[in-house]
C-alpha cells in the first residue's frame, strides 16, 4: 500500500498496478463559526461566471446591447436554482422533503450537533446539495422562454438561436457541477472490482444511501469528461460551420441525455427514487423526453435547411 497524501489519495498498488483511489477530500472551507464555503458552491459559481462571459462575448459579437446579457443571466440563474431544487424535491426526494420542508426551502440540514452562527440550533448550512439536473434543464428552458417573451423584440433573434448558444454554455457548466459532486462524494457509481484502474473508494459518501464503502465507478468523472467533449464538439461546430438554427441545441440534448441515460446503468440510485419502469430508473426515464426533443430540433433544422435556405 503506497500513500501519497493520506488526506487526499491512497493508492493501492499491487505488482506496480494501480488498483483504486482512496478519495477523502477537503470539500469545504471554514469562513467563521458555523459558516463554511463548499467546493460544490464554488464550482457552481464558476459555471455561471463562465456562462456569463460566454454570453457577453456572443452578444458583443452580434452587436447586442450589454444590458440584455445581465438580464438573461438573472433569468437563467434563478431558473436554474429553482428548477434544480424543485426537480430534486418532486422527482427524487418528495417522501423525504414532505416531512422536512425547511430543508426543502433553505440550504440547511437537520443536525442536532450543529448550529447556524451559534444562534439557530439543530441545523447546519450545507448549501443546496440536492439539485436535479433534469429540473435545472426544465428551469433553464422556462427561464429562456420568459426572458424571450419580455426581451425578444429588442433582441431581434429567434428563440431557437438563443437555445443554441445557451446549450454551449450548459455543457461546460455541467462539467463543473459534476466536479462539485465528486468533491461531495455524491452521485457515486455502483461497486466495481478493486483492480479496475478507475475505481474509487468514496470515504465520505453517505453509507445510509449508497451502502458499503467499496471501490466504485467514479460516475461523476465519467460525466464530466463526456460533457467536456460535448462542449468542445459544439464549440468546433459553432466556429467552422454555418448551421441552421436548432442544430446545436439538438446535438446538445441528444448527446448529453443519451450519455446520462447510459451512465445511469453504472450509477447508484439516488436516495429516495420512487419513479421506476421495468429496469429503467428515474434519471433514465426523465432523460427520454429530452432526447426526443433533441431529435425534434435536429429534424427541424434539417427541414429549415432543405426548404428555406437562401
N, C-alpha and C positions, 0 to 999 in steps of 0.2 A: 504494500500500500504506500503510495507516494503522495505526500502532502505538499501542495504548492502554497496554499494560504488557507488555513482552517476556517476562516470566516467566509470565504467566497467559494472556493473549489476544493474538492477532494477527489483526486484521481485514483482509480483502482486500475492498476496495470499488472497484467499477467503475461509473461513472455513478451514484454515490450508492446503489448496491445492495449489500447485504451478501452476499458470496459464500460465505465459510466462516469458521469459527473455528479458530484455531491453538491447540490445547489442550496446554499444557505446565505442569501444576500442581505445586505442592508437595504431595506425597502422604504425607509422613511428617515427624516432628519428632524431632530427636536429643535424648535424655534424658541419656545419658552414653556413654562409649566403647563402641561395639558394640551399643548398645541404642537402638531407635527406637520411637516410637508412630506407627502408621499411621492415617491418617484413616479408612480402612475399618474398623479396630478400634473407633474412636470411634463411627462410625455404627452398628456392631453393638451397642455398649454402650447407645447412646441408644435403639435399638429395644427392647431388653429393659427398660430403665427405664420407657419409656412403657407397655410391656405390663404391667409390674408395677403401675404407677399405675392403669391402667385396670381391671385385675382387682381391685385393692384397692377401687376405687370401686364396682364391681359387687357385690362381696361385702359391702361395708358397706351398700349399698342393700338387699340381700337378707337382711340380718341374719345373715350367715355369719361365723364367728369368723376373726380375722386370721391365726391360725397356719395355716389352710388355704390362705391366699394364698401365704405363704412356701413351704409345701410344694409347691404347684402350680408356683410359679416355679422351684424347683430341678429338678423333673421335666422341665419344658419346656426349661430352659436346657441341661441335659445331653443331653436327647433331640434338641434342635436341632443342637448341636455334633456329636454322634456321628452322627446321621443324615445331616447335610450332608457330613461328611467321608467317611463310608463310602460314601455315594451317589456322591461325586466319584470315589473310588477304583474302585468297581465299574462305574458306568455310563459314565464318561468317560475315565479315565486308568489303567485297570488295566495295560496294557502298560508304561507308564512306571513306576508305583509298584511293580510286581512286581520291578523291579531297583533301586528307590530306596526301600526300606521305611522307612528312618529319616525321610525326608521325609513319608512317609505317616502316621507316628505323631506326630512333633514338628513344631512350626511353624517349620521351618528349610528352607533351600535350600542345596544344594551349591554352594559358591563358593570357589575356592582363593585368591581375593584378599581374603577377609574372615576374621574370627574372631569368636567369641562371647565377649564380655567379655575379649578378649585371651588366653583360655585354650584354648578349643576351636577349633582351626584348621580351615579348609576348609569352614565353614558360616556362613551369615548368617541371623539371625532375620528372617523376613518375615511371620510370622503365618500363620493358616490361610487363605490366599488361594484355594485350590482348594476351594470349597464348592458343593455341588449343592443347588439349591432343591427339586428333587424329593425328594432324600434327606432334606433338612430337614423337608419335609412329612410324609414317612413316619415320621421320628423323632418329630415332634410328635404324630402320631396314636397311635403306640405308647406315648409317654410319658403321654398323656392316659388311654389305656386302663389303663396300670399304676397311675397316680395314682388313677383311679376305683375300681380293684379294691381299693386299700388305704384309700381315704377316702370311697367312695361313700355308705356308710350314714350317716356323720357329716355329709356334705354335704347330704343329703336333696334332691338334684336329680338329674335324669336325665343320662346321659352326653351325650345329644344337646343338652341345654341348655348343657352345658359346651362342646361343639363350637361352638355358635352364637356364644358370647361370645369364645372364643379366635380364631375366624376374623376377627372385627372387629380384634383386635389384630394378627393376622398380616398383614392388608392394609396397615396403616400401617408395620409393621416392614419389609415388603418395599420400601417407598419408600426408607427409609434405607439398606438393603442395596444397592439399585441406585445410589444416590448414591455409596456407597463404591466400587462397581465403576467408576463414572465417574471417580473420582479415581485409581483404579488403572490406568485405561486398559485395562480388560479387558472381555470380552464385548462387543466392538465390532461395529458393523454392517458390512454389505458396502459396497464403494465406490459412490459416487453422484456426480452432477455437482457440480462446484465452485460452480455457480450456484444449487444447491438451498439455500434460506435457512437450513436447519438443519444443513447438512453441517459436519463437524468433522474436522480433521486431528489424530489422536492421536499426538503426537510420541513419547510414552514407551511405546507399545504394543510387544508382542513381535513383531518382524517375522518371526521364525522360525515363529511360529504363524499370524499373520494376513497376512503378505506385505507388500507395498509400502505406505509411508506416503503416503496419498492421502485426499482428502475422503471421509468415510464417514457412514452413518446413525448418529446417537447413540442406539442402541437402548436403552441404559441409561436415558436420559432419557425415551424413549417409554414404557418400562415403568413408571418412577417416576410419571409423570403419570397413566397409566391406573390404577395401584394407588391413587393418591391419590383419584381419582374413585370408585373402588370402595369405599374406606374411607368417604368422605363419604356415599355411597349407603346403605351398610349402617348407618351411624350414623343417617341420616334415617329409614330403615325401622324401626330399633330403637326410636327415640323416639316415632314417631307411630302405629305400628300394633302391635296385639297378634297376632303371628303364631304359628302352631303351630310346635312345636319341629322344627328341621331346615330351615326355610325360609331363614334367614340363611346357614347354613353351605352349603346347596345353591347359593344365589346366589353365594357366595364361590368355591366350587370351579368353577362354570360360568364366571363372568366372568374370574377370574384365569387359569385354564388355557386358555380359548379365546383370550384376549388373548396369552398366551405362545405358543400354537400359531401364531397369525397372525404375530407379530413375528419368529418364527424364520425366516420367508421372507426377511427383510432382515438377518438376523444371521449373522455368520461362524460356521462350525462351531467347536466347542471343540477344544482342542489335539489330543486323541487319541481322538476319537469313533470308535467301531467298531460301533455299533448303527445300522443303516440299513434302510429298507424302501422300495424304489422312490425317490420324491422326498422322502420324509419322513426327517428327521434324528433323532438321539437325543432331543433336547428335545421334539420333537413327538410321538414315539411314547410317551414317558413321560407326556406330558400327557393323552393319551386316557383312561387309566383314571380319572384324577381328574375329568375332565369327566363321564364316565359315572356316577361316584359322586355328583357334584353333582346330576345329573338324578334319581338314585335318592332322594336326600334330599328334593328338591322334591316328587317323586311321593308319598313317604311323608308329607310334611307336608300335602299336599292330601287324601290319604286320611284322615288323622287328623282334619283339619278337617271333612270331609264326614260321617264316620261316628261320630266320638267327641266332637263339640263339645257343650258343655253348653247 
